[in-house]
Amino acid sequence: ARAGGAGYGDTISRMGYDLHALGDGSAAAFEAMLLAMLDAAPERALTFQALTMVQATTFSAGFLVRVLELLRPQITDAESRGALLNNLAGHLSDLGRREAALEAAEEAVALYRDLAAARPEAFTPNLAGSLNNLASFLSALGRREEALGAAEEAVALYRDLAAARPEAFTPDLATSLNNLAAFLSGLGRREEALEAAEEAVALYRDLAAARPEAFTPDLARSLNTLANRLSALGRREDALGAAEEAVALYRDLAAARPEAFTPDLAGSLNNLASVLSGLGRREEALEAAEEAVVLYRDLVAARPEAFTPDLAMSLNTLANRLSALGRREDALGAAEEAVALYRDLAAALPQAFTPDLAGSLNNLASFLSNLGRREEALGAAEEAVVLYRDLVAARPEAFTPNLAMSISVLSDMHRDLGDHARCREACLEAAALLAPFTARHPDAHGGLFGQILKDYAAACAALGEAPDMGRLAPLLAEAGVAPANQSRTGVEP
């Protein structure tokens, strides 16, 4: 194909796919060569525009971001620019560049808002889709109320579109409702989250009944969301039914098209493991977690850059399931492997994977402590806190609750070592961090806040002293804990 010709992008894409399949680093070298060419002649990025629009491209997120950034000043048509910005936002997010992703998503929404104001019938769908993207990027930065607002606007727009043209827009409405359920749940609005998830499942059931090959995957995905929302409300048997149905659907899909649906099957099995564990069915939970890990190991062998994060996540789940059955050494092995994987990922992409590394270190601390390796447990917990402090310095709204949780884990490690004074101080710091979040979202954070206060009271008792109400009372007031309810925290004035 002639450079710049109609088939040029297709040829480049095919070469990238073939080199990627070799798994010997050739694909990375090919990308580097292409980028050197584009840096020398940025106008040639236009020949790559179609390639950046392909969802299942084998090119790395870093390569695609660089191409899209070169294209960005060259694309001035509002509609095309909006599509480019939405793609750029997604790839930036994959790299952990969340502020840059949000900026691109906000520009896309602004463009489509103007286009929809002038030609609503043509561009309202684009506006709604961009709002869904924006909601995800806002949520990733901890701006949950704004994320919910964007998600609610997307649902409202798709609801109107689906009322006028159900065959065209009911799938988008269902997807938006599934997203809305997650955002509502993140704010502790669990009943509303369940309603949104149930509506999404109902819509996808009708769609899958009419066109199973097109919509069964979406139904399975929405059933996983429903299972999580039911579980959060204590409806565990119902949650299990939804999770099992999702696994059954994905198992059939993966049998027919393994390359497309094995990742979804693995994710569903990981979800099923958690639901089974919540019902006390620990052996079955372990079986599901083990199968998920096996599937992810096979996926990583073929495409490590795509599936190593999923393998690490599933190893953390496996560690929890093994620990629940008293297999503590095995649990520790899984947790250590998860930390090692996340450490490598965070070294390569710190913005994307440092939060996962910190969370895995907290898990590791607990498993080490369970085995009596308390000094090592303390070291893991301290490292997690250091990582979360750095994350909070950059993005306080997103990571302060995680830092509070991590300091709470650290307080447990101090307690296990008999250092009740450090335990007490860690509890107070964790409570101070979490108090304003508890006031805003008591359903989401009240449980942890209460546990931290109980741990504080226990540390004071171990030291033979009364809780310091001079330090505690302002925190209780900031968290919105009424004096009449303070005894529930384990702290008595």
C-alpha positions in Angstrom: 0.0 0.0 0.0 1.2 3.5 -0.9 2.1 5.7 2.1 -0.9 7.8 2.7 -3.0 5.7 0.4 -6.4 4.2 1.4 -5.0 0.9 2.5 -2.0 2.3 4.4 -3.7 2.2 7.9 -4.9 -1.4 7.3 -1.5 -2.5 6.2 0.1 -0.9 9.3 -2.5 -2.5 11.5 -2.0 -5.9 10.0 1.8 -5.6 10.5 1.3 -4.6 14.1 -1.0 -7.5 14.7 1.5 -10.0 13.2 4.5 -8.6 15.1 2.5 -8.6 18.3 1.7 -12.3 17.9 5.5 -13.0 17.9 5.8 -11.9 21.5 9.5 -11.1 21.1 9.4 -7.3 21.4 9.1 -6.7 17.7 5.8 -4.9 18.1 7.4 -2.3 20.5 10.2 -1.7 18.1 7.7 -1.3 15.2 5.8 1.3 17.3 9.0 3.2 18.1 9.9 3.3 14.4 6.5 4.6 13.4 6.6 7.3 16.1 10.0 8.4 14.9 8.6 8.8 11.4 5.6 10.7 12.8 7.7 13.0 14.9 9.6 13.9 11.7 6.4 14.4 9.7 3.4 15.0 12.1 1.1 15.6 9.1 1.4 11.9 8.3 -0.6 11.1 11.5 -3.7 11.7 9.4 -3.1 8.3 7.7 -3.3 6.7 11.1 -6.7 8.3 12.1 -8.8 5.3 11.2 -6.4 3.0 13.1 -7.0 4.9 16.3 -10.8 4.4 16.1 -10.5 0.6 16.2 -11.5 -0.8 19.6 -9.6 -4.1 19.4 -6.3 -2.6 18.1 -3.2 -4.5 19.2 -1.2 -1.2 19.4 -0.3 0.0 22.9 -2.1 2.7 24.6 1.1 4.8 24.7 1.4 4.6 20.9 -2.2 5.5 20.3 -2.0 8.4 22.7 1.0 9.8 20.9 -0.7 9.4 17.5 -3.9 11.1 18.8 -1.9 13.9 20.4 -0.3 14.5 17.0 -3.7 14.5 15.3 -5.4 16.7 17.9 -4.2 20.1 16.5 -4.9 18.9 12.9 -8.6 17.9 13.4 -10.7 21.0 13.6 -14.1 19.7 12.5 -16.2 19.6 15.7 -17.7 16.2 15.2 -14.5 14.5 14.2 -12.6 16.3 17.0 -15.2 15.1 19.6 -14.7 11.5 18.5 -10.9 11.9 18.6 -11.1 13.4 22.1 -13.3 10.6 23.4 -10.8 8.0 22.1 -7.8 10.0 23.5 -9.5 10.2 26.9 -9.9 6.4 27.0 -6.3 5.7 26.1 -5.0 8.3 28.5 -7.0 6.7 31.3 -5.4 3.3 30.4 -2.0 5.0 31.0 -3.2 6.3 34.4 -3.1 9.9 33.1 -6.5 10.6 34.6 -6.4 14.4 34.8 -5.4 14.6 31.1 -8.2 12.0 30.3 -10.7 14.2 32.1 -9.6 17.3 30.3 -10.1 15.6 26.9 -13.5 14.2 28.0 -14.7 17.6 29.1 -13.7 19.1 25.8 -15.6 16.4 24.0 -18.7 17.0 26.0 -18.5 20.7 25.4 -18.2 20.2 21.6 -21.1 17.8 21.5 -23.2 20.0 23.7 -22.8 22.8 21.2 -23.5 20.5 18.3 -26.6 19.0 20.0 -27.9 22.5 20.7 -27.8 23.3 17.0 -28.9 19.8 15.7 -30.3 17.7 18.5 -31.6 14.9 16.3 -28.1 14.4 15.0 -25.8 14.9 18.0 -27.8 14.2 21.2 -26.6 10.5 21.0 -23.0 11.7 20.8 -23.5 14.0 23.8 -25.0 11.2 25.8 -22.1 8.9 25.0 -19.6 11.5 25.9 -21.3 12.2 29.2 -21.0 8.5 30.1 -17.3 8.7 29.4 -17.0 11.9 31.4 -18.7 10.2 34.4 -16.2 7.5 34.4 -13.2 9.9 34.4 -14.7 12.1 37.1 -15.3 9.0 39.3 -11.7 7.9 38.8 -10.6 11.2 40.2 -12.9 10.9 43.3 -15.3 13.5 42.0 -18.2 11.2 42.7 -21.1 13.7 42.9 -20.1 15.3 39.6 -19.7 11.8 38.1 -23.2 11.0 39.2 -24.6 14.2 37.7 -23.0 13.3 34.3 -24.3 9.8 34.5 -27.8 10.9 35.3 -27.8 13.3 32.4 -26.7 10.6 30.1 -29.5 8.3 31.3 -32.1 11.1 30.9 -30.9 11.8 27.3 -30.9 8.1 26.3 -34.3 7.6 27.9 -35.8 10.3 25.7 -33.9 8.8 22.6 -35.1 5.3 23.4 -38.7 6.5 23.8 -38.6 7.9 20.3 -36.5 5.2 18.7 -36.4 2.1 21.0 -34.7 -0.2 18.5 -31.8 2.2 18.1 -31.3 3.5 21.6 -32.5 1.0 24.1 -29.1 -0.7 24.2 -27.5 2.6 25.1 -30.0 3.3 27.8 -29.3 -0.1 29.3 -25.6 0.5 29.3 -26.1 3.9 30.9 -28.2 2.5 33.6 -25.6 -0.2 34.3 -23.0 2.6 34.7 -25.4 4.7 36.8 -25.8 1.8 39.2 -22.1 1.8 39.9 -21.9 5.5 40.5 -24.9 5.4 42.9 -23.4 2.5 44.8 -20.1 4.4 45.2 -22.1 7.2 47.0 -23.8 4.7 49.3 -27.2 5.1 47.5 -27.6 1.3 47.4 -31.4 1.0 46.8 -31.3 3.4 43.9 -28.2 1.6 42.6 -30.2 -1.7 42.7 -33.1 -0.1 40.9 -30.9 1.1 38.0 -29.2 -2.4 37.8 -32.5 -4.2 37.7 -33.8 -1.9 35.0 -30.6 -2.5 32.9 -31.0 -6.3 33.3 -34.6 -6.2 32.3 -33.8 -4.2 29.1 -30.9 -6.5 28.2 -33.1 -9.6 28.7 -35.6 -8.3 26.2 -32.8 -7.4 23.8 -31.1 -10.8 24.2 -34.3 -12.6 23.7 -34.8 -10.9 20.3 -31.1 -10.9 19.3 -29.1 -13.3 21.5 -25.9 -13.1 19.5 -25.8 -9.4 19.8 -26.9 -8.8 23.4 -26.1 -11.9 25.5 -22.7 -10.5 26.4 -24.3 -7.3 27.6 -26.9 -9.2 29.6 -24.1 -11.2 31.3 -22.2 -8.0 32.2 -25.3 -6.4 33.6 -26.0 -9.5 35.7 -22.6 -9.2 37.3 -23.5 -5.6 38.2 -26.8 -6.7 39.6 -25.1 -9.4 41.7 -22.9 -6.8 43.3 -25.7 -4.5 44.0 -27.8 -7.3 45.5 -24.9 -8.4 47.6 -24.3 -4.9 48.9 -27.9 -4.9 50.3 -27.5 -8.3 52.0 -29.6 -10.1 49.4 -26.9 -12.8 49.0 -29.0 -15.7 47.6 -30.4 -13.4 44.9 -26.9 -12.1 44.2 -25.7 -15.7 43.8 -28.4 -16.4 41.3 -27.4 -13.4 39.2 -23.7 -14.2 39.4 -24.2 -17.9 38.5 -26.3 -16.9 35.5 -23.6 -14.5 34.3 -21.0 -17.2 34.6 -23.2 -19.7 32.7 -23.7 -17.2 29.9 -20.1 -16.3 29.6 -19.1 -20.0 29.7 -21.2 -20.6 26.6 -19.9 -17.5 24.9 -16.3 -18.5 25.7 -16.8 -22.0 24.4 -17.9 -20.6 21.1 -15.5 -17.6 20.9 -12.7 -18.1 23.5 -10.5 -15.3 22.3 -13.4 -12.8 22.7 -15.0 -14.0 25.9 -12.5 -15.9 28.1 -11.5 -12.6 29.8 -15.2 -12.0 30.7 -15.6 -15.5 31.9 -12.6 -15.1 34.2 -13.9 -11.8 35.5 -17.3 -13.4 36.2 -15.7 -16.3 38.1 -13.8 -13.8 40.2 -17.1 -12.1 41.0 -18.8 -15.4 41.7 -16.1 -16.3 44.2 -16.8 -13.2 46.2 -20.6 -13.8 46.2 -20.1 -17.5 47.2 -17.8 -16.4 50.0 -20.4 -14.0 51.3 -22.7 -17.0 51.7 -20.1 -19.0 53.6 -19.7 -21.5 50.7 -16.0 -21.3 51.0 -14.9 -24.4 49.1 -17.0 -23.4 46.0 -15.7 -19.8 46.3 -12.1 -21.1 46.2 -12.9 -23.3 43.1 -14.3 -20.3 41.3 -11.3 -18.1 42.3 -8.8 -20.8 41.2 -10.5 -21.2 37.8 -10.3 -17.5 37.3 -6.6 -17.4 38.1 -6.0 -20.4 35.7 -7.8 -18.6 32.9 -6.0 -15.3 33.5 -2.6 -17.1 33.5 -3.3 -18.5 30.1 -4.4 -15.0 28.9 -1.2 -13.5 30.3 0.9 -16.1 28.6 -0.5 -14.8 25.2 -0.9 -11.1 26.0 0.9 -10.1 29.2 0.5 -6.3 28.7 -3.3 -6.7 28.4 -4.0 -9.2 31.2 -1.3 -9.0 33.9 -3.4 -6.5 35.8 -6.4 -8.9 35.8 -4.2 -11.8 36.9 -2.9 -9.7 39.8 -6.4 -8.8 40.8 -7.6 -12.4 40.7 -4.6 -13.5 42.8 -5.7 -11.1 45.5 -9.2 -12.7 45.4 -7.6 -16.1 45.5 -5.5 -15.1 48.5 -8.6 -14.1 50.4 -10.4 -17.3 49.5 -7.5 -19.4 50.6 -7.2 -17.5 53.9 -10.9 -18.0 54.6 -10.2 -21.8 54.5 -7.2 -21.5 56.8 -4.7 -22.1 54.1 -2.5 -19.3 55.2 0.7 -20.2 53.6 -1.0 -20.6 50.2 -2.8 -17.3 50.7 0.5 -15.6 51.4 2.0 -17.0 48.3 -0.9 -15.7 46.1 -0.7 -12.3 47.9 3.0 -12.0 47.4 2.7 -12.8 43.7 0.0 -10.1 43.3 2.3 -7.6 45.0 5.2 -8.6 42.7 3.0 -8.2 39.6 1.6 -4.8 40.7 5.1 -3.7 41.6 6.3 -4.3 38.1 3.2 -2.7 36.6 3.6 0.4 38.9 7.2 0.7 37.9 6.2 0.9 34.3 3.0 2.9 34.7 2.9 4.5 38.2 -0.1 6.6 37.7 -2.2 3.7 36.6 -1.0 1.0 39.0 0.3 2.6 42.2 -3.2 2.5 43.8 -3.4 -1.3 43.1 0.1 -1.9 44.5 -0.9 0.0 47.7 -4.1 -2.0 48.1 -2.2 -5.3 47.5 0.4 -4.3 50.2 -2.5 -3.9 52.7 -3.7 -7.4 51.8 -0.2 -8.8 52.1 0.2 -7.1 55.6 -2.8 -8.9 56.8 -1.7 -12.3 55.6 1.8 -11.9 57.0 0.3 -10.9 60.4 -1.9 -14.0 60.3 1.2 -16.1 60.1 2.9 -14.3 63.0 5.4 -12.5 60.7 4.5 -9.2 62.3 7.5 -7.1 61.6 7.2 -7.9 57.9 3.5 -7.2 58.1 4.3 -3.8 59.6 6.7 -3.1 56.8 4.1 -3.9 54.1 1.5 -1.7 55.9 3.9 1.1 56.2 4.8 1.0 52.5 1.1 1.0 51.6 0.6 4.2 53.7 3.6 5.9 52.1 2.2 5.2 48.7 -1.3 6.4 49.6 0.1 9.6 51.1 1.8 10.4 47.8 -1.5 9.6 46.0 -3.4 11.9 48.3 -1.0 14.7 47.8 -1.8 14.6 44.1 -5.5 13.6 44.3 -7.0 14.0 47.8 -10.6 13.6 46.8 -9.9 10.3 45.2 -7.5 8.7 47.7 -8.1 10.1 51.2 -10.6 7.3 52.1 -8.0 4.7 50.9 -5.3 6.4 53.0 -7.6 6.3 56.0 -8.3 2.6 55.5 -4.6 1.9 55.0 -3.7 3.7 58.3 -6.4 1.6 59.9 -4.6 -1.5 58.7 -1.3 0.0 60.0 -3.0 0.5 63.4 -3.8 -3.2 63.5 -0.2 -4.0 62.8 0.9 -1.8 65.7 -1.6 -3.5 67.9 -0.5 -7.0 67.0 3.1 -5.9 67.9 1.8 -4.6 71.3 2.5 -1.0 70.4 -0.9 0.4 71.6 0.3 4.0 71.7 1.1 4.0 68.0 -2.1 2.1 67.3 -4.1 4.8 69.2 -2.4 7.6 67.2 -2.9 5.8 63.9 -6.6 5.4 64.7 -7.0 9.1 65.4 -5.3 10.1 62.2 -7.5 7.6 60.2 -10.6 9.0 61.8 -9.6 12.6 61.1 -9.1 11.8 57.4 -12.3 9.9 57.1 -14.6 12.2 59.1 -15.5 14.7 56.3 -16.2 11.8 53.9 -18.4 10.1 56.4 -20.4 13.3 56.9 -21.0 13.5 53.1 -21.6 9.8 52.5 -22.4 8.0 55.7 -23.6 4.8 54.0 -20.3 4.5 52.1 -17.9 5.4 54.9 -19.7 5.1 58.2 -18.9 1.4 58.7 -15.1 2.0 58.5 -15.3 5.2 60.6 -17.1 3.3 63.3 -14.6 0.4 63.3 -11.7 2.9 63.5 -13.3 4.4 66.6 -13.8 1.0 68.2 -10.1 0.2 67.5 -9.2 3.6 69.1 -11.3 2.8 72.2 -9.6 -0.7 72.5 -6.2 0.9 72.2 -7.0 3.3 75.0 -8.3 0.5 77.1 -5.1 -1.5 76.5 -3.1 1.6 77.7 -5.3 1.9 80.8 -6.6 5.3 79.8 -9.9 6.9 78.8 -10.5 8.1 75.3 -9.4 11.7 74.8 -12.8 13.4 74.1 -11.0 16.7 73.5 -9.5 15.2 70.4 -12.4 12.9 69.5 -15.4 15.2 69.9 -14.5 17.4 67.0 -14.0 14.4 64.8 -17.4 13.0 65.8 -19.0 16.3 65.1 -17.3 16.7 61.7 -18.5 13.2 60.8 -22.0 14.0 61.8 -22.2 11.5 64.6 -24.9 12.7 67.0 -24.1 12.5 70.7 -26.9 10.0 71.2 -25.2 7.6 68.7 -21.7 7.9 70.0 -22.0 4.8 72.2 -22.4 2.7 69.0 -18.8 3.6 68.1 -17.5 2.0 71.3 -16.4 5.4 72.6 -18.1 6.7 75.7 -17.6 10.4 76.8 
